Amino acid sequence: MKTILITGASDGIGKSIAIKLAEQKETLILFGRDKDKLQTVKVACEASGSKVETYAFDLTDNKQRDEVVSGIVQSHQIDVLINNAGIWHNSTKLGELPEETIQQVITTNLTSQMLLTKGLIESMRSRETAIINIISSAGLQARAGRTAYAASKFGMRGFTEALREETKDDPIRIGAVFQSGTNTQMFAKAGESMPLEKYTDPEDLADVIVFMLTRPPKLWLNEVRVVY
């Protein structure tokens, strides 16, 4: 049984991953900003027999994140970290993109994930553990009107590749998932309408994560690209 920490677990992809992993009876630590939604996910996961802890806070709050991570490191051995939290911004040319939006997207999608990983990695790198970064195909191909989002996702791609090189002599494994459009509320939260019916269902994407984590010990998927 593994102890798995998932960020952005209150809805969307993170929620689906948590529910799928709960079916494997894994111990789950769930981060998210919405306390009520996290509680709903917790109840669903516990119904499958999983032990669950939830922490409702904004991952970009450095003080609160560091306090939570410090407590977790003292009380748990994290076997898998799934960096999934992320936000979207609607299609806007850079010159018209609010500075606040740029900072929020970069901080949420990149900086906070790096700092969370930094807080955990020394307790993970000497054991057979894994970090999976849910990045998005936007980390492979940039599109007009998505400058901040693309920058954050290309940053996560570079972070993942560099971290893999840093830890290549350690038993920890680093993976990346580059998924195309996914049928979640992320776009609606940013006030943008997308053709969700064409997109990948988060439950199917969660199956990919379970597949990655249930391969034999000698088999690890460094990078997975999912298209709809």
C-alpha positions as a Python dict, from the first residue, in 0.01 Angstrom:
ca = {
    (1, 'M'): (0, 0, 0),
    (2, 'K'): (136, 340, -103),
    (3, 'T'): (86, 685, 47),
    (4, 'I'): (4, 920, -239),
    (5, 'L'): (-22, 1299, -227),
    (6, 'I'): (-234, 1464, -496),
    (7, 'T'): (-264, 1838, -552),
    (8, 'G'): (-570, 1995, -710),
    (9, 'A'): (-777, 1704, -581),
    (10, 'S'): (-1105, 1882, -509),
    (11, 'D'): (-1237, 1842, -863),
    (12, 'G'): (-1148, 1764, -1224),
    (13, 'I'): (-849, 1546, -1300),
    (14, 'G'): (-725, 1537, -941),
    (15, 'K'): (-1061, 1418, -809),
    (16, 'S'): (-1077, 1141, -1069),
    (17, 'I'): (-721, 1029, -992),
    (18, 'A'): (-800, 1015, -621),
    (19, 'I'): (-1114, 807, -673),
    (20, 'K'): (-934, 564, -906),
    (21, 'L'): (-641, 522, -666),
    (22, 'A'): (-882, 470, -376),
    (23, 'E'): (-1004, 161, -559),
    (24, 'Q'): (-647, 32, -520),
    (25, 'K'): (-680, 87, -143),
    (26, 'E'): (-396, 339, -140),
    (27, 'T'): (-357, 591, 143),
    (28, 'L'): (-434, 935, 3),
    (29, 'I'): (-335, 1286, 106),
    (30, 'L'): (-542, 1536, -90),
    (31, 'F'): (-470, 1906, -141),
    (32, 'G'): (-726, 2149, -278),
    (33, 'R'): (-869, 2495, -228),
    (34, 'D'): (-1235, 2402, -175),
    (35, 'K'): (-1297, 2243, 165),
    (36, 'D'): (-1648, 2120, 86),
    (37, 'K'): (-1548, 1963, -247),
    (38, 'L'): (-1246, 1798, -85),
    (39, 'Q'): (-1473, 1647, 179),
    (40, 'T'): (-1695, 1505, -96),
    (41, 'V'): (-1391, 1345, -261),
    (42, 'K'): (-1276, 1210, 74),
    (43, 'V'): (-1612, 1041, 138),
    (44, 'A'): (-1608, 884, -209),
    (45, 'C'): (-1253, 754, -160),
    (46, 'E'): (-1322, 617, 187),
    (47, 'A'): (-1621, 429, 48),
    (48, 'S'): (-1367, 227, -153),
    (49, 'G'): (-1169, 145, 160),
    (50, 'S'): (-896, 406, 125),
    (51, 'K'): (-754, 605, 416),
    (52, 'V'): (-775, 976, 333),
    (53, 'E'): (-643, 1303, 475),
    (54, 'T'): (-744, 1637, 324),
    (55, 'Y'): (-584, 1980, 343),
    (56, 'A'): (-787, 2273, 213),
    (57, 'F'): (-564, 2570, 133),
    (58, 'D'): (-418, 2769, -154),
    (59, 'L'): (-99, 2601, -272),
    (60, 'T'): (47, 2941, -363),
    (61, 'D'): (39, 3047, 5),
    (62, 'N'): (403, 2981, 86),
    (63, 'K'): (366, 2995, 465),
    (64, 'Q'): (67, 2764, 480),
    (65, 'R'): (211, 2521, 225),
    (66, 'D'): (540, 2495, 413),
    (67, 'E'): (359, 2434, 742),
    (68, 'V'): (144, 2160, 590),
    (69, 'V'): (440, 1993, 419),
    (70, 'S'): (649, 2005, 736),
    (71, 'G'): (376, 1824, 927),
    (72, 'I'): (329, 1565, 653),
    (73, 'V'): (702, 1487, 632),
    (74, 'Q'): (709, 1427, 1008),
    (75, 'S'): (405, 1198, 1008),
    (76, 'H'): (416, 1019, 671),
    (77, 'Q'): (648, 867, 416),
    (78, 'I'): (520, 989, 81),
    (79, 'D'): (559, 722, -186),
    (80, 'V'): (405, 915, -476),
    (81, 'L'): (358, 1286, -540),
    (82, 'I'): (116, 1383, -816),
    (83, 'N'): (153, 1750, -907),
    (84, 'N'): (-180, 1820, -1070),
    (85, 'A'): (-301, 2162, -950),
    (86, 'G'): (-343, 2417, -1224),
    (87, 'I'): (-547, 2707, -1357),
    (88, 'W'): (-632, 2836, -1703),
    (89, 'H'): (-655, 3184, -1851),
    (90, 'N'): (-882, 3273, -2141),
    (91, 'S'): (-741, 3361, -2480),
    (92, 'T'): (-582, 3705, -2448),
    (93, 'K'): (-291, 3869, -2624),
    (94, 'L'): (5, 3937, -2396),
    (95, 'G'): (-32, 4313, -2416),
    (96, 'E'): (-387, 4285, -2286),
    (97, 'L'): (-324, 4014, -2027),
    (98, 'P'): (-347, 4155, -1672),
    (99, 'E'): (-23, 4137, -1476),
    (100, 'E'): (-213, 3975, -1190),
    (101, 'T'): (-327, 3694, -1420),
    (102, 'I'): (28, 3629, -1542),
    (103, 'Q'): (159, 3607, -1187),
    (104, 'Q'): (-129, 3389, -1070),
    (105, 'V'): (-93, 3141, -1357),
    (106, 'I'): (285, 3109, -1325),
    (107, 'T'): (272, 3083, -946),
    (108, 'T'): (-7, 2824, -942),
    (109, 'N'): (99, 2610, -1237),
    (110, 'L'): (477, 2619, -1190),
    (111, 'T'): (631, 2787, -886),
    (112, 'S'): (407, 2633, -621),
    (113, 'Q'): (454, 2285, -772),
    (114, 'M'): (831, 2326, -768),
    (115, 'L'): (833, 2448, -408),
    (116, 'L'): (606, 2166, -294),
    (117, 'T'): (835, 1915, -464),
    (118, 'K'): (1138, 2081, -305),
    (119, 'G'): (979, 2036, 38),
    (120, 'L'): (923, 1664, -16),
    (121, 'I'): (1196, 1535, -241),
    (122, 'E'): (1472, 1483, 13),
    (123, 'S'): (1243, 1249, 207),
    (124, 'M'): (1160, 1062, -116),
    (125, 'R'): (1479, 1033, -318),
    (126, 'S'): (1647, 757, -118),
    (127, 'R'): (1352, 513, -157),
    (128, 'E'): (1158, 365, -446),
    (129, 'T'): (917, 652, -490),
    (130, 'A'): (769, 849, -778),
    (131, 'I'): (672, 1200, -882),
    (132, 'I'): (424, 1242, -1165),
    (133, 'N'): (367, 1589, -1306),
    (134, 'I'): (37, 1641, -1487),
    (135, 'I'): (154, 1902, -1736),
    (136, 'S'): (-73, 1938, -2045),
    (137, 'S'): (4, 1933, -2414),
    (138, 'A'): (52, 2309, -2377),
    (139, 'G'): (397, 2215, -2248),
    (140, 'L'): (474, 2071, -2592),
    (141, 'Q'): (310, 2318, -2827),
    (142, 'A'): (230, 2682, -2755),
    (143, 'R'): (-71, 2864, -2896),
    (144, 'A'): (-148, 3230, -2951),
    (145, 'G'): (-336, 3392, -2666),
    (146, 'R'): (-197, 3147, -2409),
    (147, 'T'): (137, 3308, -2328),
    (148, 'A'): (122, 3275, -1950),
    (149, 'Y'): (-32, 2928, -1959),
    (150, 'A'): (219, 2802, -2215),
    (151, 'A'): (508, 2953, -2019),
    (152, 'S'): (392, 2776, -1703),
    (153, 'K'): (357, 2442, -1879),
    (154, 'F'): (683, 2464, -2074),
    (155, 'G'): (836, 2551, -1737),
    (156, 'M'): (690, 2236, -1582),
    (157, 'R'): (828, 2033, -1871),
    (158, 'G'): (1177, 2175, -1817),
    (159, 'F'): (1148, 2130, -1442),
    (160, 'T'): (1049, 1765, -1490),
    (161, 'E'): (1332, 1687, -1731),
    (162, 'A'): (1594, 1860, -1515),
    (163, 'L'): (1468, 1685, -1201),
    (164, 'R'): (1486, 1351, -1380),
    (165, 'E'): (1851, 1419, -1462),
    (166, 'E'): (1925, 1529, -1104),
    (167, 'T'): (1782, 1206, -964),
    (168, 'K'): (1893, 957, -1229),
    (169, 'D'): (2121, 777, -981),
    (170, 'D'): (1850, 760, -715),
    (171, 'P'): (1564, 509, -689),
    (172, 'I'): (1303, 787, -722),
    (173, 'R'): (1132, 804, -1061),
    (174, 'I'): (1006, 1117, -1234),
    (175, 'G'): (719, 1105, -1482),
    (176, 'A'): (529, 1352, -1697),
    (177, 'V'): (181, 1339, -1847),
    (178, 'F'): (104, 1566, -2142),
    (179, 'Q'): (-273, 1551, -2183),
    (180, 'S'): (-471, 1739, -2445),
    (181, 'G'): (-804, 1905, -2367),
    (182, 'T'): (-982, 1744, -2073),
    (183, 'N'): (-1352, 1768, -1990),
    (184, 'T'): (-1331, 1961, -1662),
    (185, 'Q'): (-1454, 2292, -1518),
    (186, 'M'): (-1110, 2454, -1550),
    (187, 'F'): (-1210, 2650, -1860),
    (188, 'A'): (-1544, 2765, -1718),
    (189, 'K'): (-1366, 2897, -1407),
    (190, 'A'): (-1166, 3126, -1636),
    (191, 'G'): (-1481, 3237, -1818),
    (192, 'E'): (-1409, 3052, -2141),
    (193, 'S'): (-1635, 2814, -2331),
    (194, 'M'): (-1465, 2511, -2488),
    (195, 'P'): (-1592, 2207, -2687),
    (196, 'L'): (-1576, 1981, -2382),
    (197, 'E'): (-1772, 1701, -2548),
    (198, 'K'): (-1468, 1640, -2772),
    (199, 'Y'): (-1220, 1633, -2486),
    (200, 'T'): (-1077, 1347, -2281),
    (201, 'D'): (-1285, 1250, -1978),
    (202, 'P'): (-1091, 1294, -1652),
    (203, 'E'): (-1184, 939, -1547),
    (204, 'D'): (-1004, 802, -1852),
    (205, 'L'): (-700, 1015, -1779),
    (206, 'A'): (-703, 885, -1422),
    (207, 'D'): (-681, 532, -1563),
    (208, 'V'): (-355, 636, -1732),
    (209, 'I'): (-209, 742, -1396),
    (210, 'V'): (-313, 414, -1233),
    (211, 'F'): (-154, 228, -1523),
    (212, 'M'): (174, 418, -1476),
    (213, 'L'): (183, 340, -1105),
    (214, 'T'): (97, -29, -1138),
    (215, 'R'): (366, -132, -1386),
    (216, 'P'): (629, -385, -1271),
    (217, 'P'): (921, -233, -1077),
    (218, 'K'): (1159, -255, -1374),
    (219, 'L'): (920, -71, -1603),
    (220, 'W'): (869, 305, -1571),
    (221, 'L'): (704, 541, -1818),
    (222, 'N'): (905, 863, -1816),
    (223, 'E'): (658, 1043, -2039),
    (224, 'V'): (301, 978, -2150),
    (225, 'R'): (117, 1182, -2413),
    (226, 'V'): (-261, 1157, -2417),
    (227, 'V'): (-465, 1284, -2711),
    (228, 'Y'): (-842, 1288, -2758),
}
